[in-house]
Amino acid sequence: MADGADAIAVRTGRRAPATASGTPRHPRADRLFAAVAGLFVLAQLLLVRPGMGLGWDETVYVSQVTSHTPAAFFSAPRSRGVSLLVAPVASWSSSTELLRVYLALLSGLGLYLALRAWRGLFPARVLATAGAFFATLWVTLFYGPQAMPNYWVAVGALVCAGCFVRAREERPGRAALWGVAAGAALMAWMRPTDAVWVTVPLLVLVLVRRHWRLLLALVGGLAAGGVQWVVEAYTGYGGLAERLHEASRIQGDLGWHIAVDDQLRSLGGRALCRPCTGEMPHPVITLWWFVLPLLAVLGLVVAVRARRTARTLIPLACATTAALPYLFMIGYAAPRFLQPAYALLAIPVADALWHLVRAPGGRWRPVAATLVAIGLAGHLAVQLVVLVYTVDRNTDSRRDWARTADELHRLGVRPPCLLTGHEAIPIGYYTGCSSGNTGGNNENTTVAEIVRTAGRIPVAAITGPGGEPPAYARSWEAHRIGDLRVGVAPRPEPDGTG
């Protein structure tokens, strides 16, 4: 009955039954959302190994708040949101397992709250299906327990768009307005530029309709979340324009780049596709990516016929603007970039799936339900296969960094120390060393500074496969660690004279 009441409320625009305090009751919806979120957490803990070491970007974010390793270079595109998110654990513990469990639980809570933001706007079954669809994408499961920003931008986008629709359709109460502000702030806290792209349709709509309270909530949330990034632009980069320019350079000079094919290549489990070369994954792996927008459009058609267009069009528009820069403005790909778009598309997609199951009458309904179930089962199987492959591949690479760190310790490169060269940032984190590079996107030191540092503490220059050691390190003691060449600077004398 509760789900039927939700469906009637969606079609008629009436509120669900309320308690004596006036708060709408959706007990069945809350239980469904909690079940989806709980299963999402459980799947992360079972399928994404809690002991899997930190990835490259994770070491940058986590190192900003840890006491056991120096802070890595923090480049212009990054924001401090992830570092603050992990600080309650990473500030006092070096346990990767504990951090993974903490983030898995937090990501489950985030999904639950994001679904609740839409409660009553769609039937509970539709929202639970949307949450399950998003939660079972391999990219969502893989990044849910990781110290990365994109999942949290997706959660913020769902909260912001859902509360925006609620505030627009109902009398704008404090809860909906605060939800808009909180969702916008979370996005800007994690990735300010992504937050702007997601909210473009919302900003246009409030300006056209002159919803000034909504505009204040939206802009206020963006400002609250992005103020630290803007202040840091002036204190560390010479101004906002300079930071944006540097961020663009690091990302390959943003402009007209067709990256659709790059995103397709990354769907096979490549965490970062830069440069994005090689063969396309098997069509079975990429099929869902082509079906997704078709189902979203069908969801919009269903909404138009049911005279609830805005509830579907708003998340669809936000998903489109969220995806645009990563499909047409950047010269490489990472599957996590599109997480906010996937989360927003999940609602119209779920609505379309339920329409396909329930719309046919008579003997065709079981046939339609069976076909949809088979399609979803195949989709889930593909996602799990890619997830297992991705976890195995990333676990191996992170174990390589840990083994390299152990060998460096054996060679006498122990904290305090400095690493430079190939993969110096992640290997430096595992070794407990600071990292420095004299060129590239992570340039943060000079040759002269490296040589001076070698007179005080252990320094090692790492050269990747096929590379040549830098000129200043060619006379250093040479070693092999796997396929890496490592030059260790002469040990400084006890009095620091070298």
Secondary structure, 3 states (H helix, E strand, C coil): CHHHHHHHHHHHCCCCCECCCCCECCHHHHHHHHHHHHHHHHHHHHHCCCCCCCCHHHHHHHHCCCCCCCCCCCCCCCCCHHHHHHHHHHCCCCCHHHHHHHHHHHHHHHHHHHHHCCECCECHHHHHHHHHHHHCCHHHHHHCCCCCCHHHHHHHHHHHHHHHHHHHHCCCCHHHHHHHHHHHHHHHHHCHHHHHHHHHHHHHHHHHHCCHHHHHHHHHHHHHHHHHHHHHHHHHCCCHHHHHHHHHHHCCCCCCECCHHHHHHHCCCCCCECCCCCCCCCHHHHHHHHHHHHHHHHHHHHHHHCCCHHHHHHHHHHHHHHHHHHHHECCCECHHHHHHHHHHHHHHHHHHHHHHHHCCCCCHHHHHHHHHHHHHHHHHHHHHHHHHHHHHHHHHHHHHHHHHHHHHHHCCCCCCCEEEECCHHHHHHHHCCEEECCCCCCCCCCHHHHHHHHCCCCEEEEECCCCCCCHHHCCCEEEEECCEEEEECCCCCCCCCC
